[in-house]
Amino acid sequence: MTQTLPSIDSAYREEWHAARDAREQQRRDPYGYLAYAGFHKLSNTPAHFDGIPGIWTSGPDGISVLVDSGEQLTVDGRAVTGSYRFAAVREREFRRVALAGDVILELSKRGGQDLLRPIDPAVGRRVIGSYDHTPAFELSPRWIVEGRFVPFDELRPTSVDATVGDIVHVHLAAGEVIFSLDGVEHRWLVIARDGQPASAAGTGVVLFTDATNVTTTDPRGRSLEVEFPSGPGPVTLDFNHTRNLQRPYTAFAPCPLSPPQNSTSTAVEAGEQSPVFTA
């Protein structure tokens, strides 16, 4: 059964606007994710990438770079030449490890694949210059929906394709949330945060698609945080807090796609819409 709150008060509105303002400020950081300037897979085959010093390889013991004496790479404030090894990167970790002039080099791992991405403030300033804003639907109590959480006996590994790079993420699903929209029942997977223990309350995320994806929102879906109990019980989905992932802002983000079951034919006119760029 769908239930909605009778009204949205001023405190709710202020908190919602403050959260939106904080995300907009983050997007305008010249060293934020709008400044990604590339997407490079690392392997045990040595590789050089345009504009990035060194020859890079990855393996079970970590990631290595071989820097020629004519190149400039700074790690922890000191210039590096010759061979240098970085510690192994954890799944879904973002680690800023080195500087190449003003460019930050970030290591990460997605779907077991080691990645190297340059964060270039010149790119950031250029993209930010064309970025206008991220619109959002008007707040509405219609989109505060009550459902029921049904946990899995154990956290369930769930494969989810990524936006780019032929990467397959493996997330741990904590359970399903059962709810109705326009009289139609849905059962959506709730992905647990990393480190979430089984059979414990926590905060997860539902990645979903809906009918707005062909008109006003990211065609590949959006995300919503959900607080779930330690066992079967009520849960609230406040779609007013639906957010974009990084992918509509940059071509270099291997964001997870929505699981097939997390879809609705209803137009969820709540939360963030597709970003607006002026050029």
Number of C-alpha atoms within 10 A of each C-alpha: 14 16 16 14 12 10 10 12 8 9 9 12 12 11 11 15 12 12 13 19 12 10 13 14 11 14 21 20 15 20 20 16 20 29 28 26 19 18 17 16 17 21 15 12 10 14 16 15 13 7 11 21 19 25 16 24 20 23 13 9 11 14 22 21 22 19 18 15 11 8 14 16 23 16 15 9 9 10 13 19 17 11 13 14 14 14 10 17 22 15 16 15 12 15 14 16 13 20 22 19 11 11 22 22 22 18 23 20 20 23 19 15 17 23 20 21 23 23 25 23 21 15 17 21 17 13 21 21 13 12 18 15 16 17 15 20 14 10 18 18 16 19 21 21 19 20 21 19 26 22 25 15 11 13 18 17 13 14 15 18 18 19 17 16 17 10 17 21 23 17 20 22 23 32 26 21 25 18 23 16 18 9 9 12 14 17 18 22 27 28 24 25 15 11 7 16 14 20 17 13 15 16 16 21 18 23 26 22 27 20 17 19 18 12 11 17 25 21 15 20 24 26 20 20 20 21 16 27 18 15 16 16 13 16 19 19 20 20 23 22 21 23 22 22 21 16 21 20 22 16 15 22 21 22 21 25 21 21 19 12 13 18 17 18 12 13 15 20 22 23 25 24 23 20 17 14 14 9 8
